[in-house]
Every structure is written in structure tokens, then in C-alpha cells.
Amino acid sequence: TAPVTIFTWPSVDRLNADNGMATSDHYVDSSVSKVFSLCNRTSECGNMVFFFESSFVSRYSRIEIRKQALKFSAAHFTIFNEIDRENLHGHNFQVECELTAPVDDDGLMFDYGIIKNALRELCDELDEQVILPAHSPHLRLEKDGEYTIAIFNSERLLFLERDLTILPIANTTVEEISNYLLGLMVNHPSFNNRGIIEMTVKVSSSPGQTGCSVWKLG
């Protein structure tokens, strides 16, 4: 039986180039942190076994948080153009989050409760509110004592300050709301130094009607 030669991963590419193994391919099995040499001509490969050093492996996982309790009830109207808008109405908006981050040696990304607590905090801020956009080109907001007046076309809608949340968005659509919440989640202090490389926030106004916003590192 031919002797078995063991090489660590940094040597593999050099061996392929220097030892006549141009016909060989290798792949990473991240679950056992090994590189296996797959050779087209076994006579060239011999009995060489390649082990992937664990320090070179970055194992990532994606966590998806979907909970019935992660929702907020809010009133809004979508503005279609300078003369056309929806009637004021409400939804039970459902919020979900997906994120990708490294998995530690203990098999845990981090406590999922951190994600749920951050989402719940954001939902509570919008719950039982009328939501208006601050940056719509077709809506003007004015203060009048304890009221905020939303002026659209020839209409004037009055809202008490306690019932109103004005968001830095262009429209109160699920596309805009999901992007607003994504920005808050990405910058939430609970996620500092967690190694997150991708995050998605989804906001649904009804089953089958969802806006998704995505952030990726770099």
C-alpha cells in the first residue's frame, strides 16, 4: 500500500502548480472543514489527503425570524400622484427579518432573542399610529397648535400629535416602510460587532403582499 501524505490547505494550490496536478480539482466540505482532492488521473494523485485548516474556514448561516407577534397596526394612505390617493385605512403589518452572520465554534450565531427584541421595539413605536410620509412630493405637512395638517390636492386632513407618526420616507408603502425599518435594524446597537454581512426586512400589509428591502456589507 502506498504511503498516505497529508497536506494542509495552504499547500494545495502550490502542490497543484508544482507537482504536476493540473488535472486535479478540490472542494471544501465546510461541515468537516476538509479539502478533498478529486483527481482525473489517480496515478498522478497517489494517496495524498488534504486537510483544510479550521482557521481558514468562515462558516456563515442565515437566520429567518417570523413571529405572529411581530406586527403593528397602523393607518395610512398610499399616494399615487398629485391628485390621486387611497382613502385612509388600516392594516395589521407583519414584520420579518433575515440575516446572515458567522457561526461560532459553539454552533451558535448569537441569541435569536436579540433579533426579536429589536423588531418588537420597532413595531411598538408604530403600533396604533397614523403613518404619514415626510418626503412625499405631493403631500405638505403643517403644524396648527396641537394638530398636524396633511394637505393633499385641495384636501386638509387633521391629526392629533399623539395619533401621528411622520416617517422620513416618500410614501407609506410596504416598499418604503421595509426600507425604513431595515435602516434602523442595520444600525441598531444590538447588532454591533456581530459580523453580519447581509440583512433583509420584510413588511406585509396582508398575506401575499410583502415589501422586501435588503442590505449587504460592502
Solvent accessible surface area in square Angstrom, and as a share of the most:
residue,aa,sasa,rsa
1,T,176,1.02
2,A,59,0.46
3,P,114,0.72
4,V,87,0.50
5,T,58,0.34
6,I,110,0.56
7,F,47,0.20
8,T,55,0.32
9,W,51,0.18
10,P,72,0.46
11,S,18,0.12
12,V,3,0.02
13,D,84,0.43
14,R,136,0.49
15,L,10,0.05
16,N,26,0.13
17,A,82,0.64
18,D,98,0.51
19,N,84,0.43
20,G,49,0.47
21,M,2,0.01
22,A,95,0.74
23,T,40,0.23
24,S,13,0.08
25,D,95,0.49
26,H,58,0.26
27,Y,107,0.41
28,V,72,0.41
29,D,46,0.24
30,S,60,0.39
31,S,98,0.63
32,V,79,0.45
33,S,30,0.19
34,K,65,0.28
35,V,0,0.00
36,F,73,0.31
37,S,32,0.21
38,L,94,0.47
39,C,35,0.21
40,N,113,0.58
41,R,121,0.44
42,T,110,0.64
43,S,103,0.66
44,E,60,0.27
45,C,14,0.08
46,G,51,0.49
47,N,63,0.32
48,M,47,0.21
49,V,56,0.32
50,F,4,0.01
51,F,74,0.31
52,F,20,0.08
53,E,64,0.29
54,S,86,0.56
55,S,99,0.64
56,F,109,0.45
57,V,36,0.21
58,S,86,0.55
59,R,136,0.49
60,Y,94,0.36
61,S,40,0.26
62,R,150,0.55
63,I,26,0.13
64,E,68,0.31
65,I,12,0.06
66,R,126,0.46
67,K,98,0.42
68,Q,136,0.60
69,A,72,0.56
70,L,0,0.00
71,K,80,0.34
72,F,2,0.01
73,S,44,0.28
74,A,7,0.06
75,A,23,0.18
76,H,10,0.05
77,F,1,0.01
78,T,18,0.11
79,I,9,0.04
80,F,118,0.49
81,N,56,0.29
82,E,103,0.46
83,I,121,0.61
84,D,67,0.35
85,R,51,0.19
86,E,53,0.24
87,N,125,0.64
88,L,77,0.38
89,H,63,0.28
90,G,49,0.48
91,H,45,0.20
92,N,97,0.50
93,F,2,0.01
94,Q,41,0.18
95,V,2,0.01
96,E,32,0.14
97,C,1,0.01
98,E,19,0.09
99,L,2,0.01
100,T,21,0.12
101,A,0,0.00
102,P,44,0.28
103,V,22,0.12
104,D,85,0.44
105,D,159,0.82
106,D,109,0.56
107,G,52,0.50
108,L,78,0.39
109,M,14,0.06
110,F,14,0.06
111,D,86,0.45
112,Y,91,0.35
113,G,20,0.19
114,I,38,0.19
115,I,1,0.00
116,K,52,0.22
117,N,91,0.47
118,A,1,0.01
119,L,1,0.00
120,R,96,0.35
121,E,81,0.37
122,L,11,0.06
123,C,4,0.02
124,D,96,0.50
125,E,101,0.45
126,L,4,0.02
127,D,57,0.29
128,E,139,0.62
129,Q,34,0.15
130,V,20,0.11
131,I,0,0.00
132,L,1,0.00
133,P,2,0.01
134,A,47,0.37
135,H,114,0.51
136,S,12,0.08
137,P,111,0.70
138,H,64,0.28
139,L,17,0.08
140,R,136,0.50
141,L,49,0.24
142,E,68,0.30
143,K,128,0.54
144,D,81,0.42
145,G,69,0.66
146,E,111,0.50
147,Y,79,0.30
148,T,6,0.04
149,I,5,0.02
150,A,0,0.00
151,I,17,0.09
152,F,3,0.01
153,N,91,0.47
154,S,102,0.66
155,E,72,0.32
156,R,144,0.52
157,L,30,0.15
158,L,98,0.49
159,F,19,0.08
160,L,61,0.30
161,E,116,0.52
162,R,198,0.72
163,D,56,0.29
164,L,19,0.10
165,T,29,0.17
166,I,76,0.38
167,L,4,0.02
168,P,80,0.51
169,I,10,0.05
170,A,44,0.34
171,N,29,0.15
172,T,1,0.00
173,T,28,0.16
174,V,21,0.12
175,E,108,0.48
176,E,47,0.21
177,I,0,0.00
178,S,0,0.00
179,N,83,0.42
180,Y,46,0.18
181,L,3,0.01
182,L,10,0.05
183,G,32,0.31
184,L,64,0.32
185,M,0,0.00
186,V,40,0.23
187,N,114,0.59
188,H,23,0.10
189,P,97,0.61
190,S,40,0.26
191,F,13,0.05
192,N,93,0.48
193,N,156,0.80
194,R,88,0.32
195,G,42,0.40
196,I,19,0.10
197,I,58,0.30
198,E,57,0.25
199,M,2,0.01
200,T,14,0.08
201,V,0,0.00
202,K,42,0.18
203,V,0,0.00
204,S,16,0.10
205,S,9,0.06
206,S,47,0.31
207,P,140,0.88
208,G,87,0.84
209,Q,100,0.44
210,T,63,0.37
211,G,4,0.04
212,C,73,0.44
213,S,14,0.09
214,V,80,0.46
215,W,74,0.26
216,K,128,0.54
217,L,115,0.57
218,G,119,1.14
